[in-house]
Amino acid sequence: MKLRRFERRWLLTVVDAILPSDANDRLPVGAKDVPMERFFDDLIPRAPSKVSWGLRITLWALWLLPLFTIGRFRTFGGLGESDRIRMLHKLRRSNVYLLREAPI
């Protein structure tokens, strides 16, 4: 399986929200500072199909969840940085295991 071009952009946006640059003095490097695109281009074709499909399904869910998690009628990419973080924190506190673990 191969991600479509827009799905790759989505994935990099989500990963950047989870691992931002300069978020912490001890971790100054973030997802934008390393070749994450090459990593995923290498990982996805080699990963078992369950992993690849799970990643794709989770990515679509994260992209469309702002309406249900923070009440914003936008995709994850249409949110500002603070709303992205707020959504990820809300998912982290979810009682639903799959939602809680989705960003990981």
N, C-alpha and C positions, 0 to 999 in steps of 0.2 A: 504494500500500500504506500502511496505517496500523498503527502498533503498538497492541497491546491495552493497556489500562490497567495491568495487572500488568507487562507488558514495559517500559512507560515507567518504572515504579518500579524495576525491575531495572536498566535502563540508567542511571538517575540514581545508583543505589547503586554500580555499577561505576565510573562516571565520578568519583564522589566519592572512591572508593578510589585512583584513579589521580591525581587532582588535589585532594588535601585542602587545607583552609584552614590557613594558618600553618605549612606544611611547611618553609618557607624564609623567611629575612628578606627576600630579594629578591623573593619571590612570596607575599605574605601573603594574596592572594585565591585562593580555591579554587572548585571547581565549585558548592558550595552557596551561594556568595556572588554568583553571576551567574545570569541566567535561562536555565539550560541546558534546562529543559523546553520553554520557548518556542522555543529554538534547534532542538531536535530536532523539535518539532511543525511547524516551518517547513521544515526540511531534508528529512525523510523523504518527504513527498508529492512534493517537487520533484526528488529525486535519481533517477537512473536505477534501474530495477528491480533490476539486478544489485547495486547499492550497497545498496539497501534490504533485499533478501533476504540479502545477505552480512552486514549488520549484525544482522539477526534471528538468523541461524544462529550467528554468533559469540557473540551475547548468550546464547543457549541453551547453547552449549558452555561458556562461562565460568561460567554459573550452575550447571552440573552437574559441572564438573571437579574440585572439591575432593577427591572420593573418590579420583581417579586421580593427582592431583598431590601432595597432602599427606596422603593417607590418612585424611581426615575424612569421615565419613558425614553430610555436611550440604551444603546448597546454599551458594552464595557469600553470599547474604544472611543465612544462619544462622551464618556465621563471625564471630568477633571481628575487630577492626581488625588486630591483629598477624597473625592467620592469613590474612586477605585479602592483606596485604602479602607474607607469605611465599609464598602461592600465585602472586601476580603475579611475584615474583622468580624463582620456580621456572619459570614459563612463559617468562620472559625468557631463561633459560639453556637452554631446550629445544633439542635437535638438530633437531626438526621445525619447519620454517619457519612453517607455518600456526599452530602453537601459540605460537611465539615472537612472532609479529606480531599475534596475536589481541587483546591489550589495546590496541594502538595503533589 
